[in-house]
Amino acid sequence: MHVRFHLTLGEQVLDNEIFESLEQARPVIGKFIENYNREWLIHRLHLTSPLDYREDYERRKKGAA
């Protein structure tokens, strides 16, 4: 899944912006990551966002203990 994330980051941000410094790139990449984790529905995660999937995983893990 990490590979898909990096491809998407490239397609959505890095291929469309020219940054003059790391300091300039950080907030744009951070905003993309925040949006990706909260809003993107990932097929591999049963059409849930990465954040929702992680929260569900943690709940199931607690319930199994």
N, C-alpha and C positions, 0 to 999 in steps of 0.2 A: 504494500500500500504506500510505502514511502516513495517509491518510484513514481506512482501516479500523482502524488502530491507535488513532487518536484517538477514533473512535466506540466502540471496545471499552473503552478507558480510561474514557470517560464512562459507559458502561453498567455496567462492573464496579466502578468506584471512585467517580467524582465524583457520580454520581446516587444513590449509596447512603450517602455519608458527608457530614457537615457538619464542615468544618475551620474552626477559629478563627484559624489563622495558616498562613503558608507553611511555617514550621518544623514544624508539626503534620502538614501534608500531605506533606512531602518523603519521610519514611520509608515511608509507606503507598504512595505512587506509586512509589517506588524498588523496593519489594517486588513490586508488580504488574509493573513493567518486567522485573525479573529473572525472574519466573515466566513471563511472556509470551515472553521471548526463549529460555528454556530448555525450556519444557514445552508451549506451545501448538503444535499441528500446524496449519499454514496450508495450505489447499487450493491457493492460488496458488503456493506453494513446493513443490508435489508432496507434500503431507502430511508436511513436515518442519518442525522448529522454525526460527525465524529464525537462531538461533546455529548449528545444524547446517548450514543452507543456506549461511551465510556461510563456515563452515569448508570445506565442499565446494567452494565457489566459489574460495576462495584456493588450495586444492590443485590444482584444474583450471587455474587461472591460472599457477601455478608450473610445471605440467607442460607447458603450451603454450609457455613461454619457452625 
